[in-house]
């Protein structure tokens, strides 16, 4: 059951217990008064437990977020180190210098078929 529902149920139980306790006091019924006090205490406990669960969930989410950031940084650092050792650019995986060389047959290089000057 969700924590919001648990908090609502706890609050409802607490209110019902308070009403029962006051009714028992007004009527002089010690049994009703005692049952009301017990019901009120159960409601308070239920509400407190639901709040504790919410707090724990929030802490877990924060810890998971921090862990994810640290893992991301570690992976990024490892990737840079590997790329530096293998001579690849971290962004594109191309050789150092970034320029593409022409392939056999004279194709490649700049688009548009720019003519090269003969020497």
N, C-alpha and C positions, 0 to 999 in steps of 0.2 A: 504494500500500500504506500502511496506517496506521502511525503512528509507534510505537505499542506493539509491533506485529509486527516492525518494523525493529529496535527495541531488543532484542527477544527474539532475533531472528536474529543480531544483533551479539554479544550475550552468548554465545549458543551457539557461534558461530564463534570467539570469543575463548577459550572453555573448550576447544574442540576443538584449537585451536592450541597452547594451553598443554600439553595432554596429549601432543600429537604432539611438541612440543619436548622435553619431559621424557623421552619414550620414546626419542627420537633420542639424547639425551644419555646415557641409561642403556645403550643398545645401542652407543654409539660411532658412530652413523650421522650424519655431519655434514649430509648431504642432508636427512634427515628432520627434524633439528634446525632447519635453515634454513627448510624449508617450514612447520614449526610456528610459527616466529617470524613469518613472513610472514602466515600465517593469523590469528594472534593480533592482529597489527597491523591487518589488515582488519576484524576483529571490533570492535576498539576504535574504529576510524574510523567504522564503521557506527553504533555506539551513540552516539558523539559527534554524528554528523550528525543522528540522530533526535532527540536532545536539543535540538539547535539549531533544528530545525524546530518542535518543541513550543514553544520559547521565542519564536520568531518569530510563531507563531500566536497566542500569548497577547498579545504586544505589539500585533498587528494588532487583536485583539478589544478591547483596552483603548482603543486609539486610535479605533476605530469608535464605541465607547460614549461617549467624550468628545465626538466630533464630533456624534453624535446629540443629546446633551444641549445643545450649543451651538446647533444648528439649532433644537431645540425652544424654547429661550429666545428666539432671534431671531424665530421665527414668533409666539410669544406676545407679544413686545414690539411687533412690527409690527401684530398684530391689535388690541392695545390702542390704539395710535396711530391706526389707521384708524377704530376705533369712536369714539374721542374726537373726531376731526375730522368724522365723519358724524353724531355725536350718538346713537349706539347704545350700548346696554349690551353689554359683552363677553360676559356670561353668556347673555343671552337674545335679544339683538338687538332689544330693544324700545326705544322712544324714551326719552329721559332722563326721570326721574321715576318710571318703572316702572309707573305706573297705566294701566290700559287704559280707553279711553273708550268710551262707549256708541255703538253703531252706529245707523244710521237705523232707525226703527221702535221705538226704545226698548229694544231687546234688547241684551244684553251686561252687563258689570259683574259684580256678585256673583252667584253661583249661588244657586238656591233661590227666585228670583223675589221678592226683598225689595221691598216697596212703598216708593216715594219720596213724601215729603211735598210737598204743593203749597204754593206761596208765596202 
